[in-house]
Amino acid sequence: MNDNTEIYRVLGRLESKVDSLLEENRRFENTMKDANKRITRLEHDRTMVYGAATVLGVIG
């Protein structure tokens, strides 16, 4: 096999692996964004519950 042919074959494999890694990274980033949104929502809801509990404690 020609040296250039071998180099191009290896470069093609590397490019494919890099593309796979980039796609996996995009999926991971989306998962992290979704998790961050969920955590923010939970923190907000927890604050509302603490506030309601405080009001009920004072009234009650």
N, C-alpha and C positions, 0 to 999 in steps of 0.2 A: 504494500500500500504506500502511496506517495506520502511524504511528510506533510505537505500542505493539506492533503485530503484528511489525514489524521487530525491535524490541528483544527480544521473546520468542523470535523465531527465532534471533537471535544468541546469546541466553543459553542456548538449548537446545544450540546447537553448542558453546559453551564448556563447558557441563556435560558433554557427551559427550567432549570432549577431555580434561577433567580426569579423568573416569572412566578413560579409556584410560591416562593417565599414572599414575594410582594403581595400576592393574592391572600395568602394566609395572614399576613400582617394587616391588610385592609379589613379582613373579617374580624380579627382580634380587636382592632381599633373600634369597629362598630359595636362589638360586644361590650367593650369598656364604656363607650358612650351610653349605651342602653342601661348598663349597670349604674352608671353615675346618675342618670335621670331617675332611676328607681330609688336609689339611696336618698337623693335630694327630696323626692316626694315623701319617703318614709320619715325623714327628719322633720319635714314640715308638718306632717300629720301628728308626729309625736309631740311637737311643740303645741299644736292645737289641743291635744288631749291633756297635756300638763296645764295649759291655761284653763281649760274647762274644769279640771279637777280642783284647781286653786279657787276658782269662782264658787264651785259647789262646796268646797271646804269652808269658805268664808260665810256663805249663805247658811250653810247648814246643819 
